[in-house]
Amino acid sequence: MSKSITVIPTRSEHTITFKVEKYLLPHGKSLPFSEPDAAKLHPMAQALFAISGVNSGWMMADEIMITKETDVRWATVKPKVMETIRAVHH
């Protein structure tokens, strides 16, 4: 069964929020990741940060905000992000 991911645009053309069905972190907690050491703190952050074109991210309870590199198109990055979320978030 395919997991539901809601894509929510933000004010920045380089940032998209991906809302998931199940909590990734306890309510009220968040994990910003913009370097490998921070990404290692959670398997989802680590998997997303490894995608080529992902610049940084911010995980909240049931949302993941991803910022891509400015010279990369969302058409290249977004499918990989959604595939990774579905693979890791079970």
C-alpha positions as CSV (number, residue, x, y, z in Angstrom):
1,M,0.0,0.0,0.0
2,S,1.3,3.4,-1.0
3,K,1.8,5.8,1.9
4,S,0.1,9.1,1.6
5,I,2.5,12.1,1.3
6,T,1.0,15.6,1.0
7,V,3.3,18.1,-0.7
8,I,2.9,21.6,0.6
9,P,4.6,24.5,-1.2
10,T,6.4,27.1,0.9
11,R,7.2,30.8,0.3
12,S,10.6,29.7,-1.1
13,E,10.7,28.1,-4.5
14,H,13.6,26.0,-3.2
15,T,11.8,24.6,-0.2
16,I,8.9,22.1,-0.1
17,T,7.2,20.5,3.0
18,F,6.3,16.8,2.8
19,K,3.5,15.8,5.3
20,V,3.4,12.1,6.2
21,E,0.8,10.0,7.9
22,K,2.8,8.7,10.9
23,Y,4.9,10.7,13.3
24,L,8.6,10.7,12.7
25,L,9.4,12.5,15.9
26,P,7.5,13.1,19.2
27,H,5.2,16.1,19.0
28,G,7.1,19.3,19.8
29,K,10.5,17.9,18.8
30,S,12.3,18.8,15.6
31,L,15.5,17.9,13.9
32,P,17.2,20.4,11.5
33,F,19.8,18.8,9.3
34,S,22.2,20.7,7.0
35,E,25.3,18.5,7.5
36,P,26.0,14.8,7.7
37,D,26.5,14.7,11.5
38,A,23.1,16.1,12.2
39,A,21.5,13.9,9.6
40,K,23.0,10.8,11.3
41,L,20.7,11.4,14.3
42,H,17.6,9.9,12.5
43,P,17.5,7.3,9.6
44,M,15.0,9.5,7.6
45,A,17.2,12.6,7.8
46,Q,20.3,10.5,6.8
47,A,18.5,9.0,3.8
48,L,17.1,12.3,2.6
49,F,20.4,14.2,3.1
50,A,22.1,11.5,0.9
51,I,20.0,12.5,-2.1
52,S,21.9,14.4,-4.7
53,G,20.5,18.0,-4.8
54,V,19.2,18.1,-1.2
55,N,20.8,21.1,0.5
56,S,19.1,20.8,4.0
57,G,16.0,19.6,5.8
58,W,14.0,20.1,8.9
59,M,12.0,17.2,10.4
60,M,9.1,17.8,12.7
61,A,6.5,15.4,14.1
62,D,4.8,14.5,10.8
63,E,6.4,16.9,8.3
64,I,9.7,17.1,6.6
65,M,10.8,20.4,5.0
66,I,13.4,19.9,2.3
67,T,15.5,22.7,0.7
68,K,17.1,21.8,-2.6
69,E,20.3,23.2,-4.1
70,T,19.4,26.4,-6.1
71,D,20.8,25.0,-9.4
72,V,18.8,21.8,-9.3
73,R,15.2,21.4,-10.4
74,W,12.4,20.0,-8.2
75,A,11.6,17.6,-11.1
76,T,14.9,15.9,-10.4
77,V,14.8,16.0,-6.6
78,K,11.1,15.6,-5.6
79,P,10.5,12.0,-6.9
80,K,13.7,10.8,-5.1
81,V,12.6,12.5,-1.9
82,M,9.1,11.0,-2.0
83,E,10.5,7.5,-2.9
84,T,12.9,7.8,0.0
85,I,10.2,8.9,2.5
86,R,8.1,5.9,1.4
87,A,11.0,3.5,1.7
88,V,12.2,4.6,5.1
89,H,8.8,5.6,6.7
90,H,7.1,2.3,7.4
